[in-house]
Amino acid sequence: MLIKASAALRNDYATISALAKETKEPIYITKNGEGDMVLMSIDAFEKREQILQLRAKVLQAEQERIDGEPTLTVSEARMRLRERISEI
């Protein structure tokens, strides 16, 4: 976990920005010794958002399966994918 004081962000933004890009991890910014905000690179943020969206879709599909929605076998799914590809 990377923790930096707000003064470091204010006084040395370029270094903090480079650190966020290099580590691809969130940096926790403190103010007066207390947690204040989290800073991360745009690439890391977008990747996290994609992962969260994928997880939401997986959870939705699992809930639909539990609720009795019809499902496909692997071979049926492959067949449908091949059909779609041949249509393109």
C-alpha positions in Angstrom: 0.0 0.0 0.0 1.4 3.4 -1.0 0.7 6.3 1.3 1.7 9.8 0.7 1.0 13.1 2.6 -1.0 15.7 0.8 2.0 18.0 1.0 4.0 15.5 -1.2 1.2 15.7 -3.8 1.2 19.5 -3.7 5.0 19.9 -3.7 6.1 17.0 -5.9 3.1 16.2 -8.2 5.4 14.9 -11.0 7.0 12.2 -8.8 3.6 11.1 -7.3 2.1 10.9 -10.9 5.1 8.9 -12.1 4.8 6.6 -9.1 1.1 6.0 -9.8 1.8 5.2 -13.5 4.8 2.9 -12.7 3.1 0.9 -9.9 -0.4 0.8 -11.5 -1.6 0.9 -7.8 -3.7 3.4 -5.9 -1.8 5.9 -3.8 -3.5 6.8 -0.5 -3.2 10.6 0.2 -3.4 11.7 3.8 -4.2 15.1 5.2 -3.1 15.9 8.8 -2.4 12.2 9.3 -5.8 11.0 8.3 -6.9 9.3 5.1 -8.3 11.9 2.6 -8.3 10.5 -0.9 -6.9 7.9 -3.3 -5.0 8.8 -6.5 -4.4 6.4 -9.4 -3.4 6.6 -13.0 -6.1 6.7 -15.6 -5.0 3.3 -17.0 -5.2 1.6 -13.6 -8.6 3.2 -13.0 -10.0 2.1 -16.4 -8.7 -1.4 -15.9 -10.4 -1.6 -12.5 -13.6 -0.3 -14.0 -13.5 -3.0 -16.7 -12.9 -5.7 -14.0 -15.8 -4.4 -11.9 -18.1 -4.4 -15.0 -17.1 -8.0 -15.9 -17.7 -9.1 -12.3 -21.2 -7.5 -12.4 -22.0 -9.4 -15.6 -20.8 -12.7 -14.2 -22.9 -12.2 -11.0 -25.9 -11.3 -13.1 -25.5 -14.4 -15.3 -25.0 -16.6 -12.2 -28.2 -15.1 -10.6 -30.1 -15.8 -13.9 -28.8 -19.4 -13.8 -30.0 -19.8 -10.2 -33.4 -18.3 -11.1 -33.8 -21.1 -13.7 -33.0 -19.2 -16.9 -32.1 -21.6 -19.8 -28.4 -22.3 -20.2 -26.1 -23.6 -22.9 -23.6 -26.5 -22.9 -20.1 -25.7 -24.0 -20.7 -27.4 -27.3 -23.9 -25.4 -27.9 -22.1 -22.2 -27.1 -19.3 -23.1 -29.5 -21.8 -23.9 -32.2 -23.6 -20.5 -31.8 -20.3 -18.7 -31.8 -19.3 -20.4 -35.1 -22.6 -19.5 -36.6 -22.1 -15.9 -35.6 -18.6 -15.8 -37.0 -19.8 -17.3 -40.3 -22.4 -14.5 -40.5 -19.7 -11.8 -40.4 
